[in-house]
Amino acid sequence: RRFKGVTLMPNIGYGSDKKTKYRSPTGFYKFLVRCPADLEMLLMHNEKYAVEIAHSVGAKKRKEIVARADQLRLQVTNRFARMRAEENE
């Protein structure tokens, strides 16, 4: 039985649907990228995976990754991280 004011415990019914599990709200799976060469794995999967640049990647390498992702028509989730305002325009 459930008492008033008690937080709900996680039960079996709270899980995500298997078809949509681990997906972002945009419908893509995340793929962590640390160097531009990692993007080549997603050459045929640009409809299913979105690129997320690792937090340890510097600004110069990020520019290369974003440029290559645009060529491969890949979506980058954190595209504008560590970019200066002048460079975005």
N, C-alpha and C positions, 0 to 999 in steps of 0.2 A: 504494500500500500504506500501511497505518496503523501507525505506531510507538507503542509503549507510552508512556504519560505525555504524549502530545501532545494539546493541546486540539483539539476538532473544529472544522473550518471550516464556515461556513454554505454549504449547498448548495441546489440547487433543490428538494429533497424536504422541506425544513424549513418551507415556507410554510404558512399557514393555509388552510382550506377557503374557497372564494369566498363560500359562503352565510353563514359565520360570521365572516368577516374584519372587523376593526374593531369587533366587538361586545364588550361587557363580559360577564363570567360570568353576569350576570342576564339576558342576552339583549337588552339595549337598546343602541342607538347613543348616543354622547355628543353633546350639543348645548350649546355654550358660550353662556351668557346673561350680558349685561352690564347690562341694564335690564329692567324689567317688561314693556315693550312687545315685547321679543323673544319672550316666551312665546306671543304671539298666533299666531305662525307654526306652533306645534305643536298648534294647536287640534284638528285632525283626526288627529294622529299620536301620540297619547299611548300607543298600544300598542307603538310602534316606537322612540321616542326618549326618553332620560332627560336631564333638565336637569342641567347642571353649572354652578354659579355661578363666574364669573371671579374670580381671586384679588384683583383690584384693586377689587372692589365692597365698599363699607363696610357696617357692621352694620345701619344704618337701611334701606338699599336692599335688603339681603339679606332682611330681614323681609318687605318688600313682595313680593319675588320668591317667597318660600316660600308666603306667603298666597295669591297668585294661582295658583301651581302647584297648590295643594291644591284650589282652585275648579275648575281645568281637569283635575283628576285626573292630574297629571304626577308622575313620580317624580323626586326631587331627590337626586343622589348625595352632595353635601356639604352636606346640610341643616343640620347643627348646627355648622358652622364659624363662628367669631366670635360665637357666642351665649354669653351668661353662663349659669351654672348655674341661677340663679333663674328665668330666662326659659324654660328648657327644660321646667320642671315645670308 
